[in-house]
């Protein structure tokens, strides 16, 4: 379990480094997201759905890849 977290942390670190992101950028992005929801009201719900789809474009393939890798070991 710890090895999986280590590998995942390493991969996320590589991606964040490639985009020039820092942990503070992620936190500020989350903060700005909620401020936009507050400021824009219901119009921001459409953006919320867009963010879910954008995140799903990364998370779903990663989930499938991890399942395939676990299936091979089992």
C-alpha positions as CSV (number, residue, x, y, z in Angstrom):
1,X,0.0,0.0,0.0
2,X,2.8,2.4,0.9
3,X,4.6,1.6,-2.3
4,X,1.5,2.4,-4.3
5,X,1.2,5.8,-2.6
6,X,4.9,6.4,-3.2
7,X,4.6,5.6,-6.9
8,X,1.5,7.7,-7.3
9,X,3.0,10.6,-5.5
10,X,6.1,10.4,-7.7
11,X,3.9,10.3,-10.9
12,X,1.8,13.2,-9.7
13,X,5.0,15.1,-8.8
14,X,6.3,14.6,-12.3
15,X,3.1,15.8,-13.9
16,X,2.9,18.8,-11.6
17,X,6.6,19.6,-12.4
18,X,6.0,19.3,-16.1
19,X,3.2,21.9,-15.9
20,X,5.1,24.1,-13.5
21,X,2.5,23.7,-10.7
22,X,3.2,23.8,-7.0
23,X,1.1,22.6,-4.2
24,X,0.2,26.2,-3.5
25,X,-1.1,26.6,-7.0
26,X,-3.4,23.7,-6.5
27,X,-4.6,25.1,-3.2
28,X,-5.1,28.6,-4.7
29,X,-7.0,27.0,-7.6
30,X,-9.3,25.2,-5.3
31,X,-9.9,28.4,-3.3
32,X,-10.5,30.4,-6.6
33,X,-13.0,27.7,-7.7
34,X,-15.1,28.1,-4.6
35,X,-14.9,31.9,-4.8
36,X,-16.2,31.7,-8.3
37,X,-19.0,29.5,-7.3
38,X,-19.9,32.0,-4.6
39,X,-19.6,35.0,-6.9
40,X,-21.3,33.5,-10.0
41,X,-24.1,31.6,-8.3
42,X,-25.9,28.9,-10.3
43,X,-24.0,29.7,-13.5
44,X,-20.9,28.1,-11.8
45,X,-22.7,24.8,-11.6
46,X,-22.1,24.4,-15.3
47,X,-18.4,25.0,-14.7
48,X,-18.6,22.4,-11.8
49,X,-19.7,19.8,-14.3
50,X,-17.0,20.8,-16.7
51,X,-14.4,20.4,-13.9
52,X,-15.8,17.0,-13.2
53,X,-15.5,16.0,-16.8
54,X,-12.0,17.4,-17.1
55,X,-10.9,15.5,-14.0
56,X,-12.6,12.3,-15.1
57,X,-10.5,12.5,-18.3
58,X,-7.5,11.9,-16.1
59,X,-8.9,9.8,-13.3
60,X,-10.9,7.2,-15.2
61,X,-8.0,6.1,-17.4
62,X,-5.7,6.1,-14.4
63,X,-8.2,3.9,-12.5
64,X,-8.5,1.5,-15.4
65,X,-4.7,1.3,-15.8
66,X,-4.3,0.6,-12.1
67,X,-7.0,-2.1,-12.3
68,X,-5.2,-3.7,-15.3
69,X,-1.9,-3.6,-13.5
70,X,-3.5,-5.2,-10.3
71,X,-5.2,-7.9,-12.5
72,X,-1.9,-9.0,-13.9
73,X,-0.4,-9.5,-10.5
74,X,-3.4,-11.4,-9.1
